[in-house]
Amino acid sequence: MEALLCSEIHNNIRSSINDFSSSSSSSSYTWPIMTSSSSSMDIPRCDWDLSLSAVVSSAPTGSDAIGAIEFDPSGEILATGGIARKIRSYRLSSLLGSRDDHVTTSESCICTPAKLSSLKWRPDLAGRVIGSGDYDGVVTEYDVEKQVPVFERDEHGGRRIWSVDYTLYNGSTVGASGSDDGTVQMWDPQAGGLEETVRPGSGAAICSVEFDPLGGPSLAVGCADRNAYVYDIRRLVDPIVVLDGHAKTVTYAKFMDPHTIVTGSTDGSLKLWDILNERRVVRTYRGHVNSRNFVGLSVWRHGGLVVSGSENNQVFLYDKRWGEPVWVRGLGEVDRLGSDRRFVSSVCWRQVDEDWCTLVAGGSDGVLQIFSGKRS
């Protein structure tokens, strides 16, 4: 099974994709026990009743590890991409309304020339165009309805792109990509010109880029040098904040709000940072298994929830108030020997609602599971 690897080799991401050969950890999570001296506010709890709503299986075409899951700005269209060199899109209402136990047909399927590591919808084009970053170092934008490429830039010297993002800032669309070449590049998608290039980690691979989703001027970067960086896109000379606290590669850096960032690392932890208060670590989250692969990280800002995939093929949900998981769900049964080579490779929250949540998790086997629920 082909995996999305992110192990450190001299502070860089591995350039080859190997079999996920070691058995995944199957250690169980022990829930906190309330004692007579414990306050109910001290006990991690899930305030949401989540249940499985749909399962989406891709056609059996070999390795189909899902590397990216993204909702369009309306929250109605779901797109996936990964090892299979395909961008599949689905209408959420159709998936949730299906009577079939397993959905196998997407509404749109775009074949791409290379394996995909990242997807992001253009925020200015109402869900019509999606950008992708691939293993050949190319950013390509596709018209989803027409299923054709409409824009391409190849500025990373053929080195794998791990992350792509867009923002609307001061009325203009800005794109960014992070690559194995150690650079973050920003550009104007409409003009196609290169705006800025920075090297946050002295040449170490860039694993994650994300603009402030609320439209502010900040850009968060996760890097293989074990640090995360925050830049002001109006002046990219030096980072305004360096977040130093992880023991291994920082694979993800996501905004909870303009002043709070969640980072994920192959040291097996997530960290919540207050970037205004002396780069303080507010909380560290542990429970999931992550030492080797990209397992996905997504933040639901309305609910204050963080979700991570895991190398033991489980989804771990954290409430930002507690360091322990409040909800854990396996995506498959382990075999009779107690091991499972599958793992959760991507996760995504739907950001539209406040009183109803939708969580999508994708696996290294190409299967999507959609969970939904309301506040309990």
N, C-alpha and C positions, 0 to 999 in steps of 0.2 A: 504494500500500500504506500503510495507516495504521500509524503507529509510536507507541511510547511514549516521548515526548520529555522530556528533562530539562535542556535548555540553560538557562544563566543569562541572565536579563534583569533587571538591577538587583537581583541577589541573590534573585530569585524564579524559581520554575518556570514555564515557559510554560503559559498556560491553554488553548492551542489545540493540536490534534493535526494535524500537517502530513504531507505525503508525505515519505518518506525519499528525497529527490530526488538527493542527492549520491552518487556512486559510493563504495562501501565500499572501505577499504584492503585490498589483497591482498598486502601485503609479507609475505615468508616469514620464519619464525623460524630462526635459525642456532643449531644445537645446539653446546654447549661441546665443544671438542676437548681430549682428554687429552694432556698433554705429559709428558716424562720427569720433570719436576719437580713434576707435579701429584699430589696424593694423591687416592685414589678417594673419600674422604669429602668432597672439595671439589667434586666433579662432580655437578651436579644429576641425579638419577635417579628414576625412578618405581618404587616398590616394589610396585606392583599391576598385575596383568595384566587390563586392562580391554578388553572387547569389546562390540560392539553386540548387544543381546539382543532388542529389539523396536522397532518404529516404529508410532506411532499417528497416524493422519491424521484430521482432522475433516472433516465434510462440506463440499463446496465452496460456501460461502454468502457469498463475498466476504471482506472483511478479517476475520481471525481471530487477530490477534497475541495471543500468550499472555503475560499480564502477571504471573501468579502460578501457582506449583506448590507443593503442600503434601502431605506424608504425614500421615496421622492418627497418634495416639500409638502405635498398635500397629505402624505401618510397613506395614500390609497394604492400606490404601486410599489411593489417590492422587487428588487433586483438582486441577483446573485452572480458571482463569478469565481473562478478558481482554476484548478489544474486542467480541467476539461477543455479549456479554450472556448468557452461559451459564456455569453451574458444572457441569463434567463430572467424574464420579468413576469410577474404575476399580479393580478388584481386581488387585493386582500379580501374584498367582499366575496369574490368567487371562491377563494380557498376556504373561508370560514363558512360559506353556505353550501359547500359540497357535501353530498351524501356519501361519497366514497371515503373509505378509511384511509386510503393512500392516493393522493393526487400525483399523476405522473406527467401531465402535459402543461407546459407553460404557455402564456398568451403570446410571448415573443421570444425568439432565440436568435442571438447574433453570434456567428462564428468569428473568432478573433485569431490573428496570426500567431499569438504567443500565449503562454500561461499567464493568468491574471492574479495579481496580489492585492489590488485595491480598486474600489469603485466609489464614485461620488457624483451625485446629480448636480448639474448646473443650476444654481439658485435663481437665475434670471430668466430661465426658459420654461418654467412651469411644467417640469417633469418630461420635457420632450427630448432633452439631450443629457446623456450620461458620460462622464469621463472615466477612463480606466488607466491604471498603471500596470505595466507588464514586465515579464522577466527579461525582455530584450532592452529595457531602458527607455521605452517609448510611452508617451502619454497620448492616448487617442480618445477623441470624443465621437460618440455615435448618436445619430438620430434614431431613437428607439422605434418609432412608428415605421419609418422607411427601412430600418435595419441596415444603414450604410454609415461609413465614417464621414465626418464632416470637418474634422480638424485633427492634425497630428503634429507633435513636436518630439524630436529625438535629440536631446541636449545632454544626456547623461553618459555619453560615451559607451553605450551598449551595456552599462551596468544596471542590474536589476532595480526597478522602482518598487519600494515597499508601501508607499502611501501617497495618496493624492487628496487634495481638499480645495474647496472654493469658498470665497466669501463675497458679499456685497458690501463695499466700503465706500462711503461718500458717493453713492450712486454708480460706482463702477465695479465690475466683476474682476476679481483677482484670483488666480490659480496658484497652487504651490505643489511641489513634488519633492519627496525625499528618497534617496537612492543609496545603493551600495558604494557609490563613488564618493560618499562622504559629504555631499552637498545638499542643501535645500535651495531649490530654485523657485522664484516667483515670476509670474508672467501675466500679461493681459490676454485673456482668451480671445478677445475680439480682434485685437491687432496682431496677436501671435508673437510679439516681441518679448525678449527676455528683459525683465525689469531688474532683478537682483539675484545674486548668488552668495550664499554664506556657507562656511564650514564650521559648524558648532563644535565638533569633537576632534579637531585636528586630523581629519581624514577618516575617522571611524564611521561605520555605516549608519545611515539615518533610517530608523525603523518606522517613525510615525510623525506626521505633521497634522496639526489641526488649528484652524483659525477660531477665534472667539465666536461661537455660534450665535451670540446676541448682537453681532455687528461691531464689536469693539476693535481696536487696532492691534490686539495681541495675537501672537502665533506661538503655539506650544510645539516643541520638538522632542521626540524620544530618540535616544542615541545609544549606539553600542559601546560607548565609553563609560556606561553605567550612570550617566547623568541625563536629566531633562533640562531643556532650556526654554525660556520665554523671551520672545523678541517683540519689540514695537515695530510694526511693519512700516511705519513712517521713517524709521531710521534703523536699518539692519546692520549697522557696523558692529555692535557688540550686543550680547543678550542683556536684558534688563534684570533677569533672574536666572541663576543656575541652581537647580534642585539636585543636591548631592546627598544620597542616602541609600541607594540600592547597591547590592553586592554584585549584580550581573547586569547584562544588557537591559536597557529600558525599551521595551517593545511598544508601549503605548503611552500617550500623554493626552488626556481628555479634560475638557473644561466641565466642571460642575456648575460654575457661574463665572463671571469675569474675574473674580479674585480667588477662586478655588480650583485646583487641578487635581485629577486622579491619575496616577501613573501605575503602570503594570510592568513587571520585570520577570525574567527567567530565574530570578532568585526565589520565586514562589510566593511573592507578596504583591499587594497593591498598597499604595500610599496616598493619603489625602493631604494636600499641601495648601497652606494659607500663604499665598505669594505676596501679600501685603505686609504680613507680620513676620519679618525677618526670615522668610522662606521656611516657616515652621511646619514640621510634620504634625498634623492634627491627629491622624490615626493611621495605624497599619492594619491591613486586612489579610488574614491568613485562613486557609482551609482548603483551597483548590490546589491542584498539582500542576506546576509549570516550571520545568527546568530545561526545556529543549525546543519547544514549538511555539508558533504563533497560535494562541488559543482564543483570541478575541477579547475585547473589553468594550463595554458600552455603558454610558451614563444616562439615566432618565432624570432630567433636571426637575421636572414637575414633582416627582415623587421622592427625590433624594435617594435614589437607588442606583447601585452599581452591580453589573453582572459580568461575570468572567467565565470563560470556558475552562476546561481542565483536561489534563492528559489521562485522567481515569474515566473519560467519557461521561462526565457529569457537568451540569450547569450549576454554578454557585452564585447565589444572590446575596448581596450585602446591603444593609441599610447604613447610610453614612454615619449613623450615630454609634454603631457598634463594630468592633473588629472581627467578630465571628459571623459566619453566614447565617442568614435567617431562613433560607430556603435552599434545598439542594435537590436536583432532579437528574437521574441518569437517563441517557439517550438510548441505551441498549443493554441487553443482558450480557454478562460475562460468560465465557465458555466454561465447560465442565472442569477445566484446570484452574479456574479462578482468574484468568487473565483476558484482556481484550485489547487488541492492537488499535482499535478505533479511539479517537479522541474528539473533543469538541474543538472545532477550528475557527469558528466565527460566531459572534452574537450581535444582536442589534435590538434596541428599543425603538418603538414608534413614539415620536415626540409630540403628537398632536393633542391628545386628551390629557385631562388632569384627574378625572375620577374613574377612568377606565384604562387599564394598561395592556399593552400587547408586546410580547417578547418573542423574538425569533432566534433560534439556535441552529447552527449548521455543523455537520460533522465531517470528518475525514473520509466518510463513506458516501458523501454527497447527499445525505438525507437532511431535510429541513423539518424542524418541529416548531409549531407555533403555539405559544401559551398566551392565554388572555385571562383577565379577571378584574374585579372591582375591589374597592377598599372594603375591608371586613369590619 
